[in-house]
Amino acid sequence: MTTPSRPLAYLCLALSMALVGSYVALSKPLAAALPVFLLAWMRFGIGGLAMLHWLKKPADEPPLTPQVRRLLFLESFLGNFLFTVCMIYGVSLTNAVSAGVIMAGIPAAVAVMSWAFLRERVAPRTWVAVVCAVVGIALFSLSKTEQSAHAVQALDGENTQNLAWLGQLLLVGAVVCEAAYSVIGKKLTGALGPKRITALINLWGFALSTPLGLYMAWGFDFAAVRWSIWLLLLFYALAACMWTVWLWMTGLRAVPAAQGGVFTVLLPVSAALVGVLVLGESFSSMQLLAFAIALASVLLATLPSRAALRAGRRGNSGQQ
């Protein structure tokens, strides 16, 4: 299990969130054509078939301890299953703007949880980057007028004010789940390789979604689904279950969880870019401002500190 260099780790984290934003922006047709839990079940199933060879235990990997097994379950239960449920039903009881503003708290939640549970020292500049990321995501959310692709129709009926508090509570739960996903993932990278983590949490996701997936599949008219939807489902499954998770776990091997959490700002950025380049949408002035703030947060989180630059200069002078 080799640890990537910092620049490569940053690239992996950025690509992971950019892919998430891409498939979020392109998943509206999937949510319209397939029931949510059937979609989730088939996603995990396709991802599992593609990662069968990743399930094999490497020769140099130690046996799974009870703690690692619990962490693998929690990673899938919180980051895959419970996050999806909280997000879908939370948005259905509020609205996409409220969801986006609340979800903007993910970088801050990751930083706090990494400090509390991993005992990571969060540098002041990282906290500034977290604040910029929160502001950037919130501005993106406030600038969008249509429903997010994650806000699929999970509940029938109209939203009511008396249930808005429950929706907001569920969205806060989604923030906690996503932050826990990053923190637990950082913990797992010390015991397992990225490929094994990706395959094992996907297996748990398939097991957790199978009961509801089978229920939704019973009586569903699969023949009515267009072939273009099946191709999109294939891309969605490979991106969501395989590529993004592997990239994220690879990056976390070399980057603190709090610093990695800043990269979640690239999710709405990439979703907006796909909307402009592929779906024919246009940038608003507020989105351009949010774009600039988002890039500033990533630069703050990734540029080497003065101490690191001084250490690098000393190392270079010592070699001469």
C-alpha positions in Angstrom: 0.0 0.0 0.0 2.0 2.9 -1.3 1.2 6.5 -0.2 0.9 9.0 -3.1 2.7 12.3 -3.1 0.8 15.3 -1.9 0.3 16.8 -5.5 -1.0 13.4 -6.7 -3.3 13.1 -3.6 -4.7 16.5 -4.3 -5.3 15.6 -7.9 -7.2 12.4 -6.8 -9.4 14.3 -4.4 -10.2 17.0 -7.0 -11.0 14.4 -9.7 -13.2 12.5 -7.2 -15.4 15.5 -6.4 -15.4 16.6 -10.0 -16.7 13.2 -11.0 -19.4 13.3 -8.3 -20.5 16.7 -9.6 -20.6 15.4 -13.2 -22.8 12.4 -12.5 -25.0 14.5 -10.2 -25.7 16.9 -13.0 -26.3 14.1 -15.5 -28.5 11.9 -13.2 -31.8 13.7 -13.6 -33.0 11.3 -16.3 -32.1 8.3 -14.1 -34.1 9.7 -11.1 -37.1 10.2 -13.5 -36.9 6.8 -15.0 -36.1 4.6 -12.0 -37.3 4.4 -8.4 -34.7 5.7 -6.0 -34.0 2.5 -4.1 -34.1 0.4 -7.3 -31.5 2.8 -8.8 -29.3 2.5 -5.7 -29.6 -1.3 -5.7 -28.6 -1.7 -9.4 -25.9 0.9 -8.9 -24.2 -1.2 -6.2 -24.8 -4.4 -8.1 -23.1 -3.0 -11.3 -20.3 -1.6 -9.2 -19.8 -4.9 -7.4 -19.5 -6.8 -10.6 -16.9 -4.4 -11.9 -14.9 -4.7 -8.6 -15.0 -8.5 -8.1 -11.2 -8.7 -8.6 -10.7 -5.9 -5.9 -12.4 -8.0 -3.2 -9.5 -10.5 -3.2 -7.3 -9.9 -0.1 -3.7 -8.9 -1.0 -0.9 -11.1 0.3 0.6 -8.2 2.3 -2.7 -7.1 3.9 -3.2 -8.1 7.6 -6.4 -9.9 8.6 -9.4 -7.7 9.2 -9.8 -6.8 12.8 -13.2 -6.4 14.5 -12.7 -2.6 14.6 -11.9 -2.5 10.8 -15.0 -4.6 10.1 -17.1 -2.2 12.1 -15.6 0.8 10.3 -16.3 -0.7 6.9 -19.9 -1.2 7.8 -20.3 2.3 9.2 -18.6 3.8 6.1 -21.1 2.2 3.9 -24.1 2.6 6.2 -23.5 6.3 6.9 -21.8 7.4 3.7 -23.9 5.5 1.2 -27.2 4.3 2.6 -28.2 6.8 5.4 -26.8 9.8 3.5 -28.9 9.0 0.5 -32.1 8.6 2.6 -31.5 11.8 4.6 -30.7 13.8 1.5 -33.6 12.6 -0.6 -36.3 12.8 2.1 -34.8 16.0 3.5 -35.1 17.8 0.2 -38.6 16.5 -0.4 -39.7 18.2 2.8 -37.9 21.5 2.2 -36.5 22.6 -1.1 -33.3 22.5 -3.1 -32.0 25.9 -1.9 -32.3 24.9 1.7 -30.6 21.6 1.0 -27.7 23.4 -0.7 -27.2 25.9 2.1 -27.3 23.2 4.8 -25.0 20.9 2.7 -22.5 23.8 2.5 -21.6 22.9 6.0 -19.9 19.6 5.0 -16.3 21.0 4.9 -16.7 22.5 8.3 -18.2 19.3 9.7 -15.3 17.3 8.3 -12.8 19.7 9.9 -14.5 19.5 13.3 -15.0 15.8 13.3 -11.4 15.2 12.1 -10.2 17.3 15.0 -12.5 15.6 17.5 -12.1 12.0 16.5 -8.8 11.8 14.6 -7.0 14.3 16.8 -5.8 16.1 13.7 -4.3 19.6 14.1 -6.3 21.9 11.8 -4.0 24.7 10.7 -5.5 28.3 10.7 -5.1 28.5 6.9 -7.2 25.3 6.5 -10.0 26.9 8.7 -9.9 29.9 6.4 -10.2 27.5 3.4 -13.1 25.7 5.1 -14.9 29.1 5.5 -14.3 29.9 1.9 -15.6 26.5 0.8 -18.8 26.9 2.9 -19.4 30.4 1.4 -18.7 29.1 -2.1 -21.1 26.2 -1.9 -23.8 28.3 -0.2 -23.6 30.9 -3.0 -23.9 28.2 -5.6 -27.0 26.8 -3.9 -28.6 30.2 -3.6 -28.0 31.0 -7.2 -29.8 27.9 -8.5 -33.4 28.2 -9.2 -34.3 24.7 -10.2 -34.3 21.6 -8.2 -31.0 19.8 -7.7 -30.4 16.4 -9.3 -30.1 14.9 -5.9 -33.5 16.1 -5.0 -35.4 13.3 -6.6 -39.1 12.7 -6.0 -38.9 10.5 -2.9 -42.2 11.5 -1.4 -45.5 12.3 -3.1 -47.5 15.3 -2.2 -46.8 18.9 -1.5 -44.2 20.2 1.0 -45.8 21.7 4.0 -44.4 24.2 6.5 -45.2 22.0 9.4 -42.8 19.3 8.1 -40.0 21.7 7.0 -38.3 21.4 10.4 -38.0 17.6 9.8 -36.6 18.1 6.4 -34.0 20.5 7.7 -33.1 18.0 10.5 -32.7 15.2 7.9 -30.4 17.5 5.9 -28.3 18.2 8.9 -28.1 14.4 9.4 -26.9 14.1 5.8 -24.1 16.6 6.5 -23.0 14.5 9.6 -23.1 11.3 7.5 -21.0 12.8 4.7 -18.5 14.2 7.2 -18.3 10.8 9.0 -17.7 9.2 5.6 -14.5 11.3 5.2 -13.3 10.8 8.7 -13.9 7.0 8.8 -12.4 6.8 5.3 -9.2 8.4 6.6 -9.1 5.9 9.4 -9.6 3.0 7.0 -6.7 4.1 4.7 -4.3 3.2 7.5 -5.4 -0.4 7.5 -6.5 -1.2 3.9 -5.7 -0.2 0.4 -8.1 2.1 -1.6 -9.3 -0.7 -3.9 -10.2 -3.1 -1.0 -12.0 -0.3 0.9 -13.9 0.6 -2.3 -15.0 -2.9 -3.0 -15.9 -3.8 0.6 -18.0 -0.8 1.3 -19.8 -1.3 -2.0 -20.5 -4.9 -1.0 -22.1 -3.6 2.2 -24.1 -1.0 0.2 -25.4 -3.8 -2.0 -26.5 -5.8 1.0 -28.2 -2.8 2.7 -30.1 -1.8 -0.4 -31.1 -5.3 -1.5 -34.4 -5.6 0.5 -35.8 -2.2 -0.8 -34.3 -2.8 -4.2 -36.0 -6.1 -4.6 -39.3 -4.6 -3.4 -39.1 -1.8 -6.0 -38.0 -4.2 -8.7 -41.1 -6.4 -8.2 -43.6 -5.4 -10.9 -41.4 -2.7 -12.3 -41.5 -2.4 -16.1 -37.9 -2.7 -17.1 -38.7 -3.0 -20.8 -40.1 0.6 -20.8 -36.6 2.0 -19.9 -34.8 3.5 -22.9 -31.3 2.1 -23.8 -29.8 5.6 -23.3 -30.9 5.3 -19.6 -29.2 2.0 -19.2 -26.0 3.5 -20.6 -26.2 6.4 -18.3 -26.8 4.0 -15.4 -23.7 2.1 -16.3 -21.6 5.3 -16.2 -23.3 6.4 -13.0 -22.7 3.1 -11.3 -19.0 2.9 -12.2 -18.4 6.6 -11.3 -20.3 6.5 -8.0 -19.3 3.1 -6.7 -15.9 2.6 -8.1 -13.9 5.6 -9.6 -14.9 8.4 -7.1 -14.5 6.2 -4.0 -11.1 4.8 -5.1 -9.8 8.3 -6.0 -11.1 9.7 -2.7 -9.5 6.9 -0.6 -6.3 7.2 -2.5 -6.1 10.9 -1.8 -6.9 10.5 1.9 -3.9 8.3 2.4 -1.6 11.4 2.1 -3.9 14.3 3.1 -5.5 15.0 6.5 -9.3 14.6 6.5 -10.0 18.3 7.3 -7.9 19.4 4.3 -9.5 16.8 2.1 -13.0 18.0 3.1 -12.3 21.3 1.4 -12.3 19.5 -1.9 -16.1 18.9 -1.6 -16.4 22.5 -2.9 -15.6 21.1 -6.3 -18.8 19.1 -6.4 -21.2 22.1 -7.1 -18.5 23.7 -9.3 -18.2 20.7 -11.6 -22.0 20.2 -11.6 -22.4 23.8 -12.7 -19.8 23.4 -15.4 -21.5 20.3 -16.8 -24.7 22.2 -16.8 -23.2 24.9 -18.9 -21.1 22.8 -21.2 -23.5 19.8 -21.7 -27.0 20.9 -20.7 -26.9 24.3 -22.2 -27.3 26.3 -19.0 -25.7 29.6 -18.3 -23.6 31.1 -15.5 -25.1 33.8 -13.4 -22.9 36.5 -11.8 -23.4 35.0 -8.4 -22.3 31.6 -9.7 -19.1 33.2 -11.1 -18.4 34.8 -7.7 -19.0 31.4 -6.0 -16.7 29.8 -8.6 -13.9 32.2 -7.6 -14.4 31.7 -3.9 -14.4 27.9 -4.4 -11.1 28.0 -6.3 -9.7 30.3 -3.6 -10.6 27.7 -0.9 -8.8 24.9 -2.8 -5.7 27.1 -3.3 -5.6 28.0 0.4 -5.9 24.3 1.4 -3.3 23.0 -1.1 -0.5 25.6 -1.4 2.5 24.7 0.6 3.0 26.6 3.9 6.0 28.8 4.6 7.5 26.1 6.9 7.3 23.5 4.2 8.9 25.8 1.7 11.7 26.6 4.1 12.2 22.9 4.8 12.3 22.2 1.1 15.0 24.9 0.6 17.1 23.5 3.4 16.8 20.0 1.9 17.9 21.3 -1.5 20.8 23.3 -0.1 21.9 20.2 1.9 22.1 18.1 -1.2 24.3 20.6 -3.0 
